[in-house]
């Protein structure tokens, strides 16, 4: 060990006697300091403008697409080749390598000594990052040190891996520039090899594991995974072994076949180690973030813990369908990453991919008139360099599964050993892929009975299958909308009682929205039976429907008030009511609490006030109210937008807040019965959910999610809430940034410049 340290010390002296090491160090300091200054300035500017910081400052500073550690990871390959190019090339070019060969040191000692010198230099670079972040930690309370040290570990391992590659390439030639270029070439290959052979399953597994691209990303995000940790260990050991074998080859001549055999043995060991360390059942994880943001929430973990047997996730990819590119063979490994967190807690999850072609798109049909499905598919496979034989024909896929209800789009089916099945879809938004809430909701449906929501029809109610402005397709039945009830764990049906039917016993939540025709005697009896057995309910009224709707809600002690509410504003119609969340609602669910804190509004275009008593056995809590002033209840069914003077009738009450949404509950039928009553049916309609009004920070969809969460007893939607971040403020004023800028971009780099000059001067003087 003493010889190794001696070699490392000599190498460090040679390194710092050259201007290259100091030049790289100064550039590195400037890059890291520049990133820190930019982010700190952004935080302080936001804080100065009074816009609260609601995200983790540590996470924003270090991670993401523009974070400090992400930028360092992307640019690190530019630094290391310049440092390693002379490790052995200098010895080979000057002839001093002969002294090494003749000295009583082994090839292993030579290689390890030079590698340790690079590790020390890497620690110096890590120290630079640590100093910058320690300063930030001094002005950011509750700084996430776990995330910081995880990222530093990942970057250090990446530096060591690059250094081992550079050392090996330096053993190959006496020309330092050639060694640097060779190192850069190997790094480029290792970065892009993950895209090679992805269409072939066997090759895909090997090349994807070999890829070094993004290997430090999980560390930077705060998650230490044994696969990534051991990957760096294996890569470092592999190239150091090759370096040792190369040096030994100069000392002891071996036959070509012996040398080939030794290299093949090393490669075989590396492949075996890579395969074993990437097996799902053998992986270990440690989430170093303060709030465990890189780990599934407890609710999702409980779902996996209660799931018995093997889970198969089969992805059906239609070559001629929507979103097919996400499931093509070259993207399979990346697609599997979507379930890596779930495999962490349930290793017996099997991922399968089924490819087929079926033309159900009129745009493609018009583009290729007169061609059969197979002929069109062959054109697509020729373009994408795929084999048509890997795709099932329309007849073959229909024998396996009926995907017509899913529109033959990209879709997954989750299947348990007991035969339970559920679909998991992609969505038409920026994220496209399902997140934890949607994945966990689908998995939970496999082990519990999903709540069934019945929307009453036959009396002019809102329709869950209609895309019109007034209807409820978006939040209830839209399969491509992430937050639709069917994608959040619920079963949705339409229910018509006009034919003398009853409300099925498996209905958990009944929705009656804007009923225009009163119940018949038989329908009223079916409704009363549902209420008597403790069924949960949502009733949404509208102005002008009081006579029809009041008989439904009066047994609960609630009444839709006459007329409609108006709220005169400068920019909007007077019938647009901006409702506030109440403190009682904030105590019901965390999302309402957040809305109250942020002062978000629930908009109701045309609403009636709700009057209530508490003598019917229900506990009644207003969850939405109008503002404390500027609202009137007009005893008229005339549209408020048609009124020239909202007070023209002279009977309104100024300055009174009216409830516009109520939550009722009681014990009934051995369980808690829950009822939501809304004074407006438009607030959750297709049109209102897609509406944007400048100046109004509306969050109508929260009303839907939290209402159904409360009505389902918290079963669905899945609660994936995490603790609010604590590092959300900077204890420094914006004008002080000038000193931070001078320190990070001036004084700090200047210190290393001075050190480099002093060392160089003393070296020259000697």
N, C-alpha and C positions, 0 to 999 in steps of 0.2 A: 504493500500500500504506500510505503514511503517513496518508492520509485515513481509510482503513478502520480502522487502529489508533486514530486519534484518536476516531472515532465509537464504537469499542468501549470505549475508556477512559471516555468521557463516559457511556455506557450503564451501565457497571459502577458508576460513582460514583452515578448515579441509583438503581441497583438496591440498593446497600448503604446508601444514605441512607434507604431505606424499611425499616420493621420486617418486611415480608413476607419478604425474603430471609433475614434473621437467624432469623425464626421457623421457616421451612422447614429451615434448616440445623440448628437445635437439635433439631427433631423427627427429622430424618434421623439425626443423631448418636445420639440416644436409641434409635431403632429398631435401628440397626446394633449399638450397644453392648449392648442388651438381648439380641439374638440371640447375640452372642458370649459373654456371661456365661452364658446358659442352657446352651450347648453345652459350654463349659469346665467348668462345674459338673457336667454329666453325665459328661464324661470323667474328671474327678478322682474322682467318687463311684464309678464303676466300677473305677477303679484302686485306690481305697482299700479296696474290698470284696474285692480280690484276684482279680477277674474280668479275665483278660487282654484287652486291646484288640487284636482281630485284623483290624480294618478300618483304612482310611486316615483319620486324624483330619482331614486337610485336606479330603478328599472329603465326609466327614460334615458338617463345619462349613459348607462353602460350597454344596454341591449337594443334590440330593434334594428331596423335597417340602417339607421344613422347613428347608432350609439358608439361610444368611444371604443369599447372592446371589439365591437363588430368591425369598425374601421381598421383597427390594429390587426385583426385576424386576416382581413382581406389584403392588407399591404405587407404583411410580414415576410412573404416570399421574396420581396425585393431586397430585404436587408441581409438575410442569412447567407446567400451565396457569396456575397462580398466578404463576409467574415470567414467562411470556411474554405475559400478557394486556395488559401496558402497553407493550410494545416499540414498536408503532406507534399503538395506540389512544390512548395518552397524547399523542402528537404531534397526532393528528387531533382529539382533544377540546379541547386547549388552543390549537389554531391555529398552533402552532410548526412544523407540517409545511410551512406556506407558506415559512418561512425556509429549510427544507431544500430545497424545490423551487427556490427562487431562488438558492441557493448553488451554487458550482461543483463539485458532487459528482454523480455518476451514481446512478441507481437501484440499480445493482449494488453500488456502494460503501456505500450506506446499508444495504442488506440484509445484506451480508457483515459490515459493522461490528457490527450488532446481533446477528447470529448468532454471531460470534466471542465477543462478551460472554457469550452463553449457554454457549459451549464452555468458557470460562474458569470459569464457575460450575460446570459439569459436572465439570471437573477438580478443583475444590475438593471436591465430593461424593466423587469417586473417591479423593481424598487422604485423606478421613476413613476410608474403607474400608481403604485401604492402611496407615494408622497402626495401626488395630485389628489387622490381620493381621500386621503386623510385630512387634507385641507377642506375638501368639500364636506366631509363628515363633521367637521368642527362647526360649520354654519348650517347644516341640515340636521335637525333633531331626528332621532330614531333612524339614522342611516342604516341600510341593510348590509351589514358586514358579511353575512353569510353569502349573499349574492356576489359581493366584491371578491371574497377569497375563492369562491368557486370559479369565477371568471379568470382570476389570476392563475389558478392552477391549470385551467384549460389552455391559456395562452403559453404558459411555461412548458407544458407538455408538447405543444405544437412547435415551439422553438427548438426543443430537444430533438423532436422528430426531424425537423428540417436540418438541424445541425448534423445528425447521424447520416443523413443522405449526402449532405455536403462533404462530410469527412470521407465517405466512400468514394465519391467522385474525385476528390482530391488525391486519392490513392491511385487513380487510374492514369494520371498524366503529370508531367513536369511543368506544364504550362498553366499558370493560375487562371488566366482568362478562359481557357478551355474548360477548366474545372468548374468555374463559375457558371459558364453557359451550360455545361452538362448537368449541374445541379438544378438550374432553372428548368431545363428540359424534363428532368425526372419529376420535378414538382408539378409541371404542367400536365404530364402524363397521369400522375396520381390524382390530380384534380379532375380530370376529364374521363378517367377510365371507368367511372361509375355509369357513364352513358353508353359504354360499349357492350354489345351483345345482350341488351335488355330484352330482346325478343325471344331469347333462348333461356329457358328456366335455369338450367344448370350453370351456364355461363353467367347469367344474371346474378346469381348468389355470390359468385367469386368476385366479379368485377365491382359489384356494389360494396362488398366488404373492403376491397382494396382501396377504394376511393378515400382520399384524405379530405376531400372538400366538405366543409361544414362540420368536421369531427369535433371541433372545440365549441360548436354552437350551444350544445346542451349544457356544457360547463358554464358558458357565458350567461345562459338563461337561469342558472342556479341549480341544475340537476346533475349530480355525479352518477354516471351509469358505469357499471363494471365493464360493459362491452366497449365503450369508448376509452375508458381508462386502460384496459388491457390491449386495445388496439394500438395505442401509442407505445406501450411497453413492448409489444411484439414487433412493431415496425422499427423501433430503436434497436432492439436486440438483433433483428434481422440484418440491418445495414452495418451495425458494428461487427457482427460475425463475418459478413462479407469483407469488411475492411481488414479484419484479422487474417482471414484466409488469403486475401490479396498480398499482404505483407509477408506472410509465411511462404507464399509461393515464390517470392524472391530469394528467400533464405534456403528453402529446401525444395528441390525440384521433384515433382511427382509426375507420374504418367498422366496423359490426357484423360484416360478413362477413370482414374482415381479422382482426379480433380472434378470431373463431371459428376461422378457419384457423390462426392461430398456436397457439391452445390445442389444436386437433386435432393439429397437428404435434408438439407437446410430448408429448401422450399417446401418439401413435404411436411416438415414439422410446423412451419409457419401456417400452411393451409389447414392442417389439422387443428392447430391452436385457434385459428380464426373461426373455424366451424364450431368448435366446442364452446368458445367464449361468446358466441352469438346466439346460442340456443335459448329460447324464451324461458324455459324452466330453470336455467342457471344464472339468469341475470339478477344483479343486485342494484338497488337504487338508493340514493340519499338526496333528499331535497333540502338544499342549504338555504333557501329563501326564508325570510322571516315569517311569512304568512303561508308557506307551502303552496305557492302558486303553480308549481310544476307537478303537483300531485292531484289526482282526482279528489273531489270533495267527499266528505264522509257519506253523504247520501248515495253517491255513485258507488263507493266502496261497499256499502251495505247491500246494494243491489247485487253486486258480483258475489259477495259472500253468501247470499241466500240462493244463488243460482246453482242448482245441482246438475251434474252431468256436463258433457261436452257441449260447447256452443260452436255452431258452424255459421260463418258469415259468407254467403254466396253472392258475388257481385255479377249481375247480368249486364253485359255491355252489347248494345246494338250498334253494329258498324255504321248503320244508316240512321241512327237515332240521335237524339239531343244529348250533348255532353259526352259523347263516346270517346273523345280524346283523353278524358280523365282516367279511363280504364284500359287504354291500350297497353300492350306488353311492356313498352319502353317506360311506362310510368307506374308500373305495378308496385315496385319497391317504395316509391314515394307515396303511393296511395296507402300502402300498408302502415305507414307512419301514423295515419289517422287513428289507428287502434292500438298503438304501442302502449299508451297509458293503461288501457284496459287489460292487455296481455300481461302487464306488470302485476296485476292483482288476480288474474285468472289465466294461467299459462295454457290451459286446454281450450284455447280458442283457435279454430282452424279457419283460415282464409282461403276461399276458392274463387276462381274467376271463370265465368262461362261466356263465350263469345258466340254471337249469332248475327244474322242479317235479316232484316224485315223492313221493307219500305212502307212507311206509314206517314211520309212527309210529302205533301203536295208540291212544295217548292222543288224538291229533288225530282219528283215525278215529272214536272213540267220541263226540267232541265234535261232529262233523259227520256223523251217520249218514245214509246214503243219497245223499251227494253224491259226484260224481266228483272225480278229482284236480284237474281244471281248475277246477271250481266252488269247491273249497276254496281253490285258489291265487288265484282272483279275489277272494275275501273278504280274503285276506292282502294282496294288492296294493292293494285299496281302502283298507285301514287304513294302509298305508305310503305311499300316494300314488305308486304305481309303475305302470308300463305292463305289462300282462300279456303283451304281444307281445314283450317283451325276454327272456322266459323260454322255453326249449325245453321241448317236451312230453316225457313219459316215453319215447315211441317215438323221438323225435329224439335225445335224449341217449344212449340205448342204442345207437344206430347209431354214435355217436362213440367211446364208451368204456364199458367195463363197470365200474361203480362199486359193484356189489352186494357184493363182498368188503370194501369200505370202509364198508358200511352206509349209503350215500348221505349221508354226513356231509360237512361242509366239509373239503375235501382239495385238495392241490396235486399236480400232476405235473410233474416236471422232465424235460425232453427235450433231448437233444443232437442236433446235425445228423446224426450217424451212426445215429440211431434208438434209442439207449439211453434207457431211461425208469426213473423211480423215483418213488414216492409220498412226500410230505412232509405230515405230519398235524398237527392241533391236539390238545391233550392236556387231560385232565380234572384240572387242578390250578390253582393260583392264577395262574400265569403264562400258561397257555393256549397261547400261541404258542411255536413252537420257538425255542430259543436257538442260539448259534453251534455248540455240539456237535452238535445234531441236524441243523441245516442243512448243516454241513460234512460230516457222515456221509453224508447223502443225496447230496450232490454228489460225494463220493469214490466212491460206489458206481457212478457213471456212468463212471468212468475206470479202476477196478481191479476185479478179481473179488472180490466180497464173500466173507468167510469163511462157510462153510456149517457150521452146528452141527446135528448129528443127535442126538436124544434117543431112546435105545433103549427099546422097548416090548415087551410080550409076556411079561414075566416078573414082573409086578406092580410095575414101576417107576413113578416119579412121571410124571404126564401133563402135557404143556405145553398141552393144549387144555381142561383141566378147571379150574374155579374153586374146587374143594374146598380145604380147609385144607392138606392134605398135598401138594398138587400145585404145579406150576411155571408156571402160566399167567401170573402177574403179571410176572415178570422175563423171560420168554421170548417170549410171543406176544400180549401185551395191546397192541393198537394204540393205545389211548388213554392208555397209561402211558409217560411220557417216557423212562424209563430201561430199558424193555424192549429186549431184544436186537434185535428187528426195527426199532426206531427208532434204534438206535445203530450201524447198518451191517451187521448180520449177517443171513444167511438162516437160518431155523429150520425144521427138518422133524422128523417122527416116523419112526422106523425100526424095522421089525419083521423080525427074522431067523428067526422061527418057521416061515416057509414055505420055508426052504432058500435064502434070499437071501444076498447078500454085502454088505459095506459099500461103497457107491459110492466110486469113486476121487476124486470131487470133494468128499467130506466132509473138512473140515479139523479139526473138533473133535467127538469122540464123548463123550456124557454118559451114564453108567450110574449111576442113583440108586436105592438101596434095592431092589436086585434080590432077589426072594423065591424064585425058581425057578432052579436052576442051568442053565447052557447045555447044550444037546445037543452031541453030538460035532461035528456040522456047524457049529453056531453058534460053538463054541469055535474051530474051524478058521478061520472068517471073522474072528473077533476076533484071533486070532494073526496072521493075514495083515495086518490093519490095523496092529497094533503093529509088525510086521516092516518095513513100508514107512515107518515113522516118523510115523504119525498121532498127533495130540495127543489128550489124554484127560482127562476128569474122572470120578472114581469117588467116590461118596458112600455110606458105609455107615450102618448103624443097629444098635443093640443087638439081639441075637438073630439077626442075619443073618450072623454071622461065618463060619459053615460054608459059606454060599453065596458070600459075597464074597471070602473069603481066597484061593480058587484064582485069582481075577482079579489080585490084587495081589502075591501071593507071588513071581511071576517078576520083580518089580521090587525085591525085597528088603524088602517092606512086609508087615505083618500087622496085622489088626484084633484088638486084645487081647480077652481074654474079659471077660464081664460088661459093666458100664457105669460111667461116671464119675458121682460124686455130689459135690455141693458144698453142705453145709448152710449156710443163711442164715436170717436172722430172718423175712424177708418172702416168700420164694419156695420152691417145691418144691426138694428136694435134688437133683433131676436137672437143674436149670437150671444149665448151666456157663457162666461168664463168662470168655471166652478173651481173652488178650492177644496183640497183634501182636508178632512177634519182630524183632530187629535185622536178621536176614537178610531178612525180608520188606520192611523199610523200605528196604533197598538195591535191591530189585527194582523198585518203583514209587513214585512220589511220594506217592500217596494213602496207602499203608501207612506211609510216613514221617510223614505228617501224623497218622494215627491213633495212632501210637506216641507222638508228641509230645503229643497231646491226651489220651492215655490212654483212648481210646475202647475199648469192648469189642465182641466178637463173641459173641452169645448162641447157645448150642446146647442146646435142650431135649431132653435124652436123647442122650448121645454116648458113643462108645467111644474109648479111647486107641489110639494108633498106635505100633507097634514097627517098627524098620527097621534094615537093615544097608546098607553101601555097597559090597558085593562083587558087585553085579549089573551094574556098568557105568554106573550112574546117579549123578549128583551129587544128594544129598538134602539139602533145607533145610527145617526146620520153619518154618512161617509163622504158626501159631497154637499157643499152649500154654495149659494151665490155669494158674491162679494158683500161686504158689510154696508155698502152704500151704492146708490145709483141703480137699484133694481126695483121693479114694480110688478105687482101681480094684477094684470088687467082683467076684469070680469067680462071678457069678450072673446069670442072665438075668431075675431078678425085677425089676420096675419099682421104681426107687429111691423113688418117691413112696409106695409101699406099705410101705416099711420103717419100722418104728417107731424103730429104732436103726441108723443107717448103719454102725456098727461091729459089728453083732450077729454077723456071720460071723467077725469077728476076724482077717481076713487082709488087710485093706487096708494101704496104705503111706501114712502120714501125712507131709505136708510135701514131697511129690514133685510136680514139674511134669510133666505128660504132654503130648506133642504131640497136637493134635487136627486139624491140617491140615499136609500136606507138599507141597512143590514138588520135582519130580524133572525132571532134564533130562540129555540125552546127545546125541551126534552119531549120527544113524541115517539111512541112505538119502540121504546127501549134504545133510542139513539137521539142524537142531536139533530134537529131539523133546522135547516138554514135557508133563508130566503133573501134575495136581493130585489129591490124595487127601484126602478129608474124612472125619472120624470121625462126622459127623452129616449126614443128608440133610434134616432139618427146618429147619436154620438158613437155608436159602434158599427155604423154602416160602412159599406165599401167605399163610398165617397169620402166620408169623414176621416177614415183611417189613412187615406192617401192625401188628405188635404194639408197644405202648408200655408200658413198665414204669417206674414212678416210681422214681427213684434209680439207674437204669442208663442210662448214656449209650451206647447201642448203635448200631453203624453196620454192620449186616449187609450192606446193599447194596454197600458198598465191597468186601466180599469177592467179590461177583459181578463188578462192573465191573473190578476189578484182576485177578481170575483170568482173565477172558476177554481183557483187554488183554494180559496176559502170554502167554496161549496163542496169540493171533493175532499175536504178534511186534510189538505196539504199533500195529498197523494200525487197529484199532477197539477200543473207542470212541475218538473223536478226542480228542487231547490238547489241551485249550484252557486249560491251566494258565497262569497269569500269576505273575510274581514276587510274593512276599509283600510287602505294603506295609511301608515303613520308618518312616513317621511314626505309630507306634503307642504312644507314651508321652508323658506330660507331666511335665516336670521341675519340678513345683511341688506343694506339699502342699495338701490340701483346706482347712485353716483359713485359708490365705492368700487364699482367694476373696473374703473380705470386703473386702480392699484393692482387688482387681480390680473388684469391684462398685462400690465408691466411686469408683474412677478412671473407669470406663466410663460409669456412670450419674449420677455427680455432678460430678467435676472436669472431665471432658472437655466435657459440655454447658455447664457453668458458664463455661468459658473463652470460648465463643462468645457467651453471654449478656452477659458483661462487655464483650467487643469491640463488640457491637451497641450497648450503652448508651454506651460511650465515643464511638463514631462518631456516634451520634445527638446526644449532648451537644455535641460539637465542632461539628457541623453547625448545631445550634440557636444556639450561641454566636456563630458567624459571622453 
